[in-house]
Amino acid sequence: MEIIHFSAECYPVAKVGGLGDVVGALPKYQNKLGHVAKVVMPAYDTKFLHQNEFEVVYDGWVRLGYNNHPVRIFRERTNKLGFDLFLVHIAGLLDREKVYGYDDDVERFIAFQIASLDWIAQWEHKPNVIHCHDHHTGLIPFMIGNCNDYRHLSYIPTVLTIHNAQYQGQFGWDKLHYLPAYDLRNSSKLDWGNSINPLASAIKCAWRVTTVSPSYLDEISYKANGLESLLAQERGKSFGILNGIDNEVWNPQKDPMLTKAFANRTVESGKKANKDALCDVFNLDKTKPLYTFIGRLVGEKGADLLPDIFWNALQQSDGEINILVLGSGDPAVEDRLNEITHYHPGKYNAYIGYNEALSHQIYAGADFLLMPSRVEPCGLNQMYALRYGTIPIVRRIGGLKDTVTDIGDGGFGICHDQTSIWDVGHAIGRAYDLYLDQKKVKEIRKFIMTLDHSWDRAAQQYIDLYQM
């Protein structure tokens, strides 16, 4: 079976969040199952593009409204990611450093989708499945089924995976002329809320719809930024498949980014070595429990509450805990998190920015990972933490609910029900009480490192879905 994944992100080529991790791993594991999975994404101006070898597989033009843009598609030569990677280069639109955040993002991703389909339309053979990820590729199911240029592709099953339903990519009907010609009587397949809504269109037109955890599929029936009724209508073709993690990338026994690699039997010495190294770098107390937050400093992650949560926790613990933050996002939150450093030196620190190597080191060295998310369709950080023997403190929502069981229920994590200063603060206190029972902590660490959250299971579930 040949599967083509379309995505705006793919680790390590370009990554903003969990979408990049998923698309960087799922195709590799599908190939290991004996299939042929490939990834098509924009050719951003990244280090990966300049540091690897590519060959040109397609030269053409893409028509966007009244303008034509030259298109060149590259294939990575060495298969270093474990699957064929194709990068779509459109000068002036896609060849920028950032993935998102430009005023013409609508035009950029429409052009990417059209150029990709123009290329596939010329193939002598056709793929068995086209798998689209989030709204950036959400117009593909509509175009395959309705646009005149792609009618001969209409028999190819399309699958949409919703990584986050809050972001839908909607734009005005004044930009309809960007799309290839189609029978205007089918415009209702594009419409939602009097706008062209790529995510809504994909939900309507895709053969199957998936979410990145079973609980998130339930949650979006009542919290999907206006798409609730549509998702309820299409529930019969929708499935929740829990994301996995790439155990080759996230392997504490072989991770080159760690101060000291470790296995289940050496977890105590391994975590101590990595914690000591972190404390040396960030001026923290090696004898105290280390709490950490890793991620985007945005409202969805509960980051706006973190400064108050951390301030209260440091005050109430009377200096008996350490806190380390790694992330970036809202400038106001960044400033407040940095400010705490001046008041609690030796107990608190923050690294504002993105640092992949540091994230690995923190997962390995921390005692607890905080995830007080308001929205968490799946969450990968808690799975990375478990893999590295770090106990997660999470809100019961989305994939967090599917992967972490509270110690009070016979589980291995600390769970709370609300994203609030009080709830998270109480969870931090419970974690401190747990930390004092080092025999229990050691038992939990050894156990959580044995949990299997690899992509093997999820990759097979997607194959089964394609073959339904």
N, C-alpha and C positions, 0 to 999 in steps of 0.2 A: 504494500500500500504506500502510495506517495502522498505526503501531507505537506502543504505549503502554509507556513505560519506568517501572517502579516502583523507587524507591530511597529510602534514608534520607538520602542526601547528593546535592548538586548544586551545583557552583561556578557563580556566586558567591553563591548563596543560603545554603548552609551546607556547610562543608567541614571534614572532619577529616583525610582522607588522599587517596590516589589515587582512591578510589571517587568522590569529589566531582568530581575533574577529568574522569574518564571520562564520567560522566553529564552533565556540563556541556558536553561537546564532541560525543560520538557522535551524539546526536539532531540537532544542527545540521548535521553533515556528511551525515547520512542525508537531511535535507530538501534539501540542495544537490543530491543525486542524483535529486530529483524525487519523493520520498516524503513522507509526513506523519508525522513523529515527534513525540511529546509526552512530557512528564515529569510524573509524579504523585509528590509527596513530602509529608512532614509540614510543617505551618505552624509552624515554631519562632519564638520571639520574637527575631528577628534584625533587624539594620539594614536588610537587603534588604526585609523585610516592611513596615517603616515608611517607607521612602524611595521606594517605587514604587507605582504605581496598580494596583488590583485591582478586579475585579467579581465578584459572587457568582453562581455557576452552579448551586449545589445547597444546599439546606437539608434537614436530616433528623436522624435519630437513629441511633446505633449501639448495639446491645445487646452488652454484655460481661458474660457470666455472668448475674447477677441484677440488673444495673444498666443503665440507659439513659443515654447521654451525647449531648448535642446536637452535631451535626456541621454545619460550614459549609465549602464548598469554594470557593476563590477562583481566578480565572484572571488572570494578569498581562496587563494591557491592551495593552501596546505591542509585544509580541513582541521585547523587547530582547535576549533570549538567542539568538534565531534559531530558536526553537521555542516552542510553546504550553507554558506552565508552569502547573500546577495545584497549589495548596497545600491540604492537608486540615487544617482547624482543628478540634480537639477540646478544648474547654475543660477545664483541669485535668489533661490528659494530654500533649498535644503542644505546648502553648503555653509552652514553657520555652526558656531561652537555649541550653543545651547540647543537642547531638544525642544523646549517650549518657551513661551513668554514673549513672543513677538506679535506685533499688531496684525500681521498677515498670516497667523497660524492657520486660519480657515483655508486660505489659498494654498498654503504650503502642503497641508495634508490632503486636500482634494487632488492637487497635482500629483502627489505621491501615489495615491490610489489609482488614478487614471493611467499614469505611466506604467504602473505595475501590471494592470490588466491589459493594456495595449501590448505589453511584452508577452504575457502568457497567452494572449489570443493568437500569437504567431507560432506557438509551439506546435510541433508535429504531433506530439502526444499531449495528453491532458492529465493533470493530477487527479487523484481519487478524492481528496478533501481539501477545501480551503478553510483555514482556521484563522479567524479574525480576533484581535485582542483590543478591547475597549473602543471608544468612539473614534479614535484617530483612523481606524480602518473600517468604521461602521457603515460606510456607504457602499462597500464592496458587494455585500449580499444583494442590495437593491440593484446596483449596476449590472451585475451578472444576470439577474432575472428579468431586467426591464430595458436596459439600454440597447439600442439597435446594434451597436458595434460588438456586443458580447453575447448575442443570443445563442451562438453555438457553444457557449460555456454554461448555459443555464441548467444543464443536467448535473453539474458538479455540486455535490452537497456542500453547504457552507455552515460553519459552526462559529458562533459568537461566544467568547468568554468575557464576562463582565468582571473586571477587577475592582472597579469602584463606580457605582451607579450615580454618585453625586456629580460626576463630570460627564457631560453629554455632548459637548461640541456644537450646540445649536447655533444657527445663524439665520439671517433674514432671507426672505424669498427674493430679495433683490439680487441675490447671488446665484439664483437658479441657473443662470446662463453658463456658469462654470461647468455644469454637468453635461456629459454627452447626451445626445438626443434620445428621447424616449417618448412613449405615448403619454401625453399629459393627463389622460384619464387615470393614470396610475399614481398621480401626485400624492394621493392620500397615504401612500406607503412611506412617503418622506416626512409627512406632517405630524407634528405634535405641539400643541399649544400655539398654533398659528406660526410656527417656525419650522425650518428644516432642521430636524433633530437626528443626527447620525446614529446615536445610540438607540433611540426609539425605532428608527428605520431598520436597524440591524435586528432588533428584537422581533419586529414584524416579519422580516424577510428571511432570516436565517433558518436553516433546516432544524438546527438544535441550538439551544441557549444554555450556557453553563455559568455558574458562579464559582468563586474560588474557595467556598466552604459550604457545607450543608446548612449551617445556621444562618449564613448570610442570605441564602436563598429564601429562607423564612422571613428574615428581617426586611428584605426589600419589598415584601408584600405590603408593608405599612410604612416604610421609610426609604423612598427611592427618588427624592427630589422631583416629585410630580409624575413619576412613571408607574405608580402603584397599580392603577387600574389596568394598564397595558400588561404589566408583568403578571397580574392575576389572570388576565385573558389568555396569556401565552404559557401559563404554568404547565400545561400538559406536555410541552416540548422542552421543559427546563429541568436542569439537573444540577445538584451541588456536588462538586468534586474538590476535596481538600487538596490544596497545593502541597508539594513536597519541598525538600531542600536538596541541594546537590552535595551528596556526601563526599564527593571527590574534592570539591572546593572547601567545604566546611568539615574538615577532618582534623581534630586536635592531635592525632597521632603523627600527622605528616604536614601540618600547617607551617609553611616557612615564615609566616608573619609573627609567630609567637616567640617569646623569649625562651620558653621551654615547651616542647611538645610533650603530650601525655596521653595515656590510655586510661581505661576504666580502673585498672589496678593501681595506677600511679596518679590518680586524680588529685589527691591531697598535696603531694609534693609539686605536681605540675601547676595547680592553681596558685599555690603559695608563691612559686617562682614568678609567675606572670603578674600576680597581685603586687608583689614586692617591686617589680620593675615599674608598674604603673604608679605606685605610690612614690617612688623615687623621682619620676618625671614630673608628677603633678603635686608634689609636696603634700602627700596625704599620710595618715597614720596607719602603718601596716598592721597594727594590732586590733583595729576596729573593723566592723563589717563594712563592706564597700557596696553601696547602692549605685546604680547607674541608669541613665536614660540614653538611648541611642535612636536617633531618627529625626524626622522633619519637625521643626518647631512651628507647628500649625494647630489650629483649633481642633481638627479631626483627631489629632493625637493627644488632645488634652494639654498641649504645651503651654497654653495661656495661663493655666493654673500652676504650672511647675514652680515659678519663683515663690509663690506663697506656700505651696506644699513644702518646698525645700527649706524655706526660711523657718516655718513652724517646726519641721522635723529636727532641724539643727538646734533650735532653741530648746525644744522639749526633751531632746536626748541628752542635753547638757554635755555635748562634745563627745558622745559615745559612738557616733557613726561617721562614716565618710560618704560623700556624694560626688560623683563625676558625671558630667554631661558631655555628650558628643552629638552635635546637630547644628542645623541652620534653618532659617526660615523667617518668621516675623521679626523685623528689626527691633521692635519694641520689646519682644520677649528675649531676644538675644542680649539687649542692653541690660535688662533686669537680671538675667542669669549671670552675666559678667559682673554685675555690681555686687552680687552676694560674695564673690571671691574676696573683696576687700574687707568684709566683715567677719568672715570665717576662714581665715588662712589656716592651712594645715588640716582642714576638715572638708573643704569643698573646693572644687575647681570645674572649669568648663572649657571645652575646646569648641569654638564656634567655626563650623565648616564641615567639609566632607573629607574623611580620611579612611579609606578601606582597610589599610593595614592596622590602624589604631582600633577600628571596630572589632577586628579579630582578637586583638590583644585584650580589649575590654571584656568581650564575651568569655575569654579564657581566665581573666583575673578577677572579675567581679563576683561578689557573693549573691547579689540580687539584681534583677533587671526589671525596671518599672515600665509598664505599658498601660497607662490610664486612659485608653482611647475612647473617644465618643463614637467613632466609626472604625471598624477593623474588619474588612471583608474576609481576610484570611489571617494576615500577620505571618511574617517569617521570622522576625526577631526572636520571638519566644521559642521557636524551634531551634534557631542557632544557639540560644542560651542553653536549652536542654542538652544539646549535643556537646556543649563545653562544660557541663556540670554546674551551670548557674541557675539558681532557682528563680522562676518568673513570678512577678507580682502583677496581676492583670485584672482588667475589668471583664466581667462575664458578658461578652458580646462577640458576634461573628465567629471567626476562626479561633479566637482566644478561648471562647467557650468550648469549642470542639477539641482543643488540644491540651488544656490545662485543667486539672482537677484539684480542688482545694485540699489542703492537708486535713482539714476538719471533716472531709468526706472520704478519708482514706487515701487521699491523693498526694501530690508532690509539689504543689504551688500554693501561692497566696492569692485568693480571688476576692473581688469586691463588686458591688452591684452598680454603683454610680460613679460618674466622673465628677467628683466633688472634692474640695479640699479636705473635708472631714473623712470621707470614705478612704481616700488614698492615704491620708495620714494615719488612720487606724490600721490599714494594711501594712504600712511601714513599721508600726509598732508591733504588730503580730510577727512580722519577719524578724524583728530584733529579738523577740522572745524565743523564736525558733533558733536563732543564731546562738543563743546561750546554751542550747542543748546540742553540743557539738557531735555527740553520738548520733543523734537523729539527722543532723545536717549531712554527716558523712554517708549515712544510709541512703538519703535522698539523692545525693550527688551520684553515687554509684548506680542507683536505679535509673535516674533520668538519662544518663549517658547510654543506656541500653535501649531506650525507646527508638523505634524505627519510624522516622518521618521522611525517609528517602523518596525520591521520585519514582521508584520502581512500581509501587502500588498505583500511584496516580496516573502514570504513563499508560499502564494497562487499562485503567478505567476509561481513559480517553479513547484508546483503541477500540474497546468494547462499544463505546458510544458511537464512534464512526461507523461501526459495522451493524448497528441496530436496523 
